[in-house]
Amino acid sequence: MSGFSDNPQASLAGELVGRPLLRDTIRLGEAGRLVIPSQMREAMGVAPGDTLIATVEDGELRLLSRKVALGRVQSKLARLKRPGESLVDEFLAERHSAWGEP
């Protein structure tokens, strides 16, 4: 890929995790600002002005788009849902009951 370091370790790491890794060096600017290279933004599905969720894990900065974060939460919660269950219907039934509505 143009714009990314030709790094044999990145290729090896990509083979180990089963997906290609994008790797580049980024210089920390004034006031701690980072510029994410355009190919990385495209791979993340983000654009200038989007809000990202940042976490630090084991000294590593991780950036997630809200869309990816929401998808992960939905995936985890979907495992808890029983077949044929409608949480929305249950919630509405509870509210109607609390309000004394049929």
C-alpha positions as CSV (number, residue, x, y, z in Angstrom):
1,M,0.0,0.0,0.0
2,S,1.4,3.4,-0.8
3,G,1.9,5.7,2.1
4,F,2.6,2.9,4.6
5,S,5.9,1.7,5.8
6,D,7.1,-1.5,4.2
7,N,7.5,-3.3,7.5
8,P,8.2,-7.1,7.5
9,Q,7.0,-7.3,11.2
10,A,3.7,-5.8,10.2
11,S,3.3,-8.5,7.5
12,L,4.2,-11.2,10.0
13,A,1.8,-9.8,12.6
14,G,-0.9,-9.6,9.9
15,E,-0.4,-13.3,9.1
16,L,-0.6,-14.2,12.8
17,V,-3.9,-12.5,13.3
18,G,-5.3,-13.4,9.9
19,R,-5.8,-9.9,8.6
20,P,-3.6,-7.2,7.0
21,L,-2.3,-4.5,9.4
22,L,-1.9,-0.9,8.4
23,R,1.2,0.5,10.0
24,D,2.8,3.9,9.8
25,T,4.6,6.4,12.1
26,I,2.7,9.4,13.3
27,R,4.3,12.4,14.8
28,L,2.7,13.9,17.9
29,G,2.0,17.6,17.1
30,E,1.4,20.7,19.2
31,A,-1.0,20.3,22.1
32,G,-0.8,16.5,21.7
33,R,-2.6,16.4,18.3
34,L,-2.4,13.4,16.0
35,V,-3.2,13.3,12.3
36,I,-4.5,9.9,11.3
37,P,-3.3,9.1,7.7
38,S,-6.1,9.0,5.1
39,Q,-5.7,5.3,4.4
40,M,-6.1,4.5,8.1
41,R,-9.2,6.8,8.3
42,E,-10.7,5.0,5.3
43,A,-10.0,1.6,6.8
44,M,-11.6,2.7,10.1
45,G,-14.6,4.2,8.2
46,V,-14.2,7.6,9.8
47,A,-14.0,11.1,8.4
48,P,-12.8,14.5,9.7
49,G,-15.2,15.7,12.4
50,D,-16.3,12.2,13.5
51,T,-16.2,11.4,17.2
52,L,-13.9,8.5,18.1
53,I,-13.7,6.5,21.3
54,A,-10.1,6.4,22.7
55,T,-8.8,3.9,25.2
56,V,-5.3,3.0,26.4
57,E,-4.6,-0.6,27.0
58,D,-1.2,-1.9,28.0
59,G,0.3,1.5,27.0
60,E,-1.3,1.2,23.5
61,L,-3.7,3.9,22.3
62,R,-6.7,2.5,20.5
63,L,-9.2,4.5,18.5
64,L,-12.7,3.2,17.7
65,S,-15.4,4.7,15.6
66,R,-18.8,4.9,17.3
67,K,-20.2,2.6,14.6
68,V,-17.6,-0.1,15.4
69,A,-18.1,0.3,19.2
70,L,-21.9,0.1,18.8
71,G,-21.6,-3.0,16.7
72,R,-19.4,-4.7,19.3
73,V,-21.9,-3.9,22.1
74,Q,-24.9,-5.1,20.0
75,S,-23.0,-8.3,19.2
76,K,-22.3,-9.0,22.8
77,L,-25.9,-8.2,23.9
78,A,-27.4,-10.3,21.1
79,R,-26.0,-13.4,22.7
80,L,-28.1,-12.7,25.8
81,K,-31.4,-12.5,23.8
82,R,-33.6,-15.6,23.8
83,P,-35.1,-16.7,20.5
84,G,-38.6,-15.2,20.0
85,E,-38.0,-12.6,22.7
86,S,-38.8,-9.0,22.0
87,L,-37.2,-6.7,24.7
88,V,-39.0,-3.7,23.2
89,D,-42.4,-5.4,23.6
90,E,-41.6,-6.5,27.1
91,F,-40.5,-3.0,28.0
92,L,-43.6,-1.4,26.5
93,A,-45.9,-3.9,28.3
94,E,-44.2,-3.1,31.6
95,R,-44.6,0.6,31.1
96,H,-48.3,0.2,30.0
97,S,-48.9,-1.9,33.2
98,A,-47.2,0.8,35.4
99,W,-49.3,3.5,33.8
100,G,-52.5,1.4,34.3
101,E,-53.1,1.1,30.5
102,P,-54.3,-2.1,28.9
